């Protein structure tokens, strides 16, 4: 019998499994053909520590040292450039304050991103602390830790049943039955469905679609060194990726757990918002896709044992913050399971606890 079964092979499940593998044997169950298939495989892959609610910011800040230094570091410079029209000044000022940006001139903005439109952009602000995350290497490294500590990461292991026995949990899958003393729910958009299967009260996890389009480098520019470009209130963003430009309408449409795909109309509206602020029109979309960002009702992660079933452990509600919070979130989860004091303050731990939602 395992000490822990982790349901979900994205960044939440693999980071939790890696931390918990220091306490006992771990088996990670992933339904898809490979790890990181759903939200983790469709991430914007940005570390922006000022982004999110206070508890999320605390996790992101606490994850910084790991991101910068573990296994040679996972971050490379990117930066963030916020742009706004004259009518968006109030929202621009608010974003500058929240994200700790420094206002820059239009000339400075265009020196960073030459396609910024001088006829529509009235305000710009920047900082260079945003970083790209090597998400694939992080996933693989956490999986390697699990295996190195005697654990297992199984793919094509779709969960079909969960039963609670006197000795622990029995989880039936398309790969067979697995048993463990503790069950970790890191199932992303499916987290409430897993809870219901386990006879545990769900907490209201809702998946929201986020769409993305890959465009050729606009105007033939070399986009490699451009910062991430963002509209106010995160109404759209554009991020360089492998010589192309990823543009998202930053949509947040509530949906159900599924293998998500982009909505053509939503994508077109987002691309139009992007086009308003740049000089180069969108002439071709090379490909598009969507992912599900799953949130608890208060949009803060849910980490720790369920108050009514202590051997059922929540690792859910990562939203769009999964990779940037993973190092600290997984460490907190392991600390809570072991009964070890967390380096995070008690107030932050309480904001992340499942008990807040009961």
N, C-alpha and C positions, 0 to 999 in steps of 0.2 A: 504493500500500500504506500502511495506517495504521501508526503506531508502536505503538498499543495497541488491542486489542479488549477491552472489559469485558463480561463476561456477567453480567447482573443489573442491573435498573433500580430497585432499592430504595435505601435510604440508603447502604448499603455501596458499591454500584457507582457511584452518582452522586457521592458525595464522593470516592471514589478517582479516578474519571474527571476530576473537576474539578481535583484536585491534579496529576494526571499530564498534563493538557492544557497545563500550562506547559512540559512537556518534549517534547511532540510531539503529533501528531494522534491523536484518540481517537474511537472509535465504541463506543457503549454499545448492547448488544442486550438487549431486554426482551421476553419471550414474550407478556405480557398486553397488553390494550388500552391501558393507561396505566401510568405509572411508579408505584412504591410500592404495588403491588396487594396483595401477600401480607403478610409480617410488618410491613413499614414502614407499610402502610395500616391495621394493626390494633394499633398500639402504644398503650401507656398514656400515652405522650407526657409523661413526667416526667423531669426532671433531678434526680437524687439522687446527689451525688458520693461519698457514703460507702457506696454499695451495690455489693457484689460482692467478688471476690478482689483481692489487692493489685495485680496488673497491670491489672485493670479499673478499680480506683479511681484508679490513676496516670493512665490514659488519660482518665477522666472529669474529674479535677482539671485536667489539661493542656488539656482542651477548654473549660474554664470561661470563659476570656477571649473565645474565639470566640462561645460561646453568649450571653454578656452584651453583646458589642459589635459583632460583625460585622453589617454591613447593618442597623444600627439595633438589633440584638439580637433574640434569638428567645425570650426567657424572660419569663414573668410570674409574680407571686407565687402560691404555692399553700400550702406548708407541709405537714407530715406529723404526724399524730397516731396514736400507737400505743396500743392498748387491750388489756387482758388481764384474765382472771378471777383469783380468788384462787389457784386450783390451777396457774396458769401463771406464778407469780412467777419461778421460775428462768429460764425462757425469756425472760420480760420483761426481766430484768436483763441477760441476754446481748445482747438486741437493743438495749437502751438504750446499751450500751457500744459495740457494733459501729457503730451508726448515729449515734453522738454526739448522743443525744437528752437533753433535760432533763425529769426527772419533773415532772408537774404534778398538782394536786389534781383530784378528780372534779368539783368545781365549776368549775374552770378548763376542764377538758375539755368540760363541757356548755355552757360559754359559747362555745366554738368550734364544737361540733357538738351542738345541743340534743337530738338523738335518742340520744345515748350513754345506755345503760341503767344507772341507779344500782344496780339490784338484781343485776346480773351483772358489771359492770366494777369491779374492785378496784384496778387500777393503770392509769396513763396517763402518757405522755411525749410531748414535742413538740419540734420545731424548725421554724424558718421558712425554712430555706435551700433546701428542695425547691421546684422551679419547674416550671410547665407549659412545654412546648416547642411552638412553632409549627411542627409537623412538615411540614405541606404547604408552607409558605413556604420552609423549609430545602431540601426536595427540589427545588422549582422554582428556587431560587437556584443550587444546585449544577448543575442542568441548564443554566441560563442561562450559567454560566461555561464549561461545555464547549462550547456553541454559539458563545459569544463568542470562544473561542480556535480556532475553525475546525473543531470536532468535531461529531459527530452523535449524537443519541439516538433510536434506532429502537424503536418498539413493534410488537407483532404479529410479532416476529422470533424465533420459537421455534428453538432450536438443534437441528439434526437430525444433524449430523456435524462432527467435528473431525479434521483431519489435519495432521501436522507435515511440512513440506517444507524443503528446504535454505534457502529464503529466509524462512521463518517459518511462521506458522499460517494454515491455511485453514479457515474456519468456515462450514459450510453451514447455512442457515436457511430458514424458510418465506418469507423476504423476499429470498432470493438468497445468494450466497457473498461472504464478506468475508475480507480478508487483513490480517495485521499481523505485526510483528516480535515482539510480546509479547502474551501472553494473560493477562488478569486474571480470576480465578475469584471472582466475587462473587455466586454463584448461590443463596445462602442454604441452604434445605433440600435443594436439588439439587446442592450443591457437590461431594459425592463422585461423583455421577453424571457431572458434567461432567469431573471428573478422569479417571474411567474412560474416557470417550469420547476424551479427549486422550492416553490411554496413560500417564497419570501415576498413581502409587500413591495410592489414597485415604487419608485420615487419620482416618476414623472419625467423621465429622460425623453426628450424630443429631438429627432434629427432634423436638420435644416440643410437644404441643398445649397451648395456653393459651386458656381460654374466657372469655367476657364477656357480661354481660347489661346492657341499658339499662332502668332503672326510672324511672317518674315521680318527681318530687321528693317524698321521703317526707313525709307529713303536710302537704303543701302548703307546706313551708318554702322559703325562698329559699336555695338551696345554693351560690350563686355564690361566696361568700367562705369556704366551708368548706375546711379542709385535707383532703388525702387521708387517709382513715381506714384503718388496717391492723391485722390481727390478728397475734399473735406468730408467729414463724417463717414469716412471710408466708403464713399459712394462708388468708387472703382479703384483699381490699382493696376499697375503695369510693372513687371519685373523681368529683367534680363535672365535668359536661361539658354545656355549652350548656343550663343549667337543669335537666338530668336528673342521674341518678346512675348511673355505670358501676360494676358490682359484678362482681368476678372471684373464682372459687374458687382462683385461683393454682395451677391444676392443671399438672402436668408429666408427662404420659403420653407415653412414647416411641411414635413412630408412623413413617410413611413419608412421603416428599414428596408432597403433594397439596394441593388447595384445601380447607383445613380447615373443619370445622363443629363446633359445640359438641355435647358429649354431654349429653343431657338429665339423666341421673342425676347426673353429676359436677357439673353446674350447680346442680341442686337441693340437693345436699349442701353446696356452697359458699355458696349463699344461706341455708341453714339456719345455718351457722356465723356468717354476718353477722348474721342475725336474733337470734341469742342475745345479741348485744352492743348491740342498739339497741331502742328502744321502739316503733318503727313496723314493723308486719309488711309483708312483701312481698305486695302484693295483685295486682300485674300486672307482667308482663315485656313491655315494648314490642317488643323485638327482642333477638336474641342472635347471636353469631358466635364464631369461634375463629381463632387464628393459630398459626403454627409458630415456636417459638423454637429455633434450631439451635445445638448445642453440640459442641465438640471433646471428647474423652474427659476432659480435665482442666477443662473448662468455662471456658476462657480463649480469647480470640480468636486466630486464626491469621493472621499478617500477614507477607508477604514472599515472595521467590522460593523455589520448591521446590528443595531441595538437589541433587536429581538432574536437574532440568530448569529451569535458571535463568530461562528466558524464560516459564515458567509461574508466575504470581504469585498466591498465596493471599490472599484478603480474605474470610475466612469465620469461622464460629463466633461471631457477634455475640451470640447468645442474646437476652436481653431488654435488652441494653445498646447496641443499634445507634445510636440517635440521640444518646444522651448521650456516647458515645465517638467518634462519627464525625469531628469536627474533628481530634482528635489522632491517631486511628487512620489516617485518610487521609493526614495529613502524614507520619507515620512510614513508611507504604507508599511514598510518593513519595521520601522521603529514602533508603530502602533501595534503590530502583531507581536513583536518581541517584548512589549512593555518598556521600551527604552525611551528616555526623554528625547524629544525632538529639538533640534537646533532652532526650529521655527517657534515663534512666540505662541503662548497658549491661546491668544485671541485668534491668531491665524488658523491654528489647528481646529478650533471650534467652528470657524467659518467653513472649513472643508469637511467636517464630520457629517456622516449620514444622519446623525441625531437631529440636526437642524431641520431636517425635512420630515420628521415624524411628529 
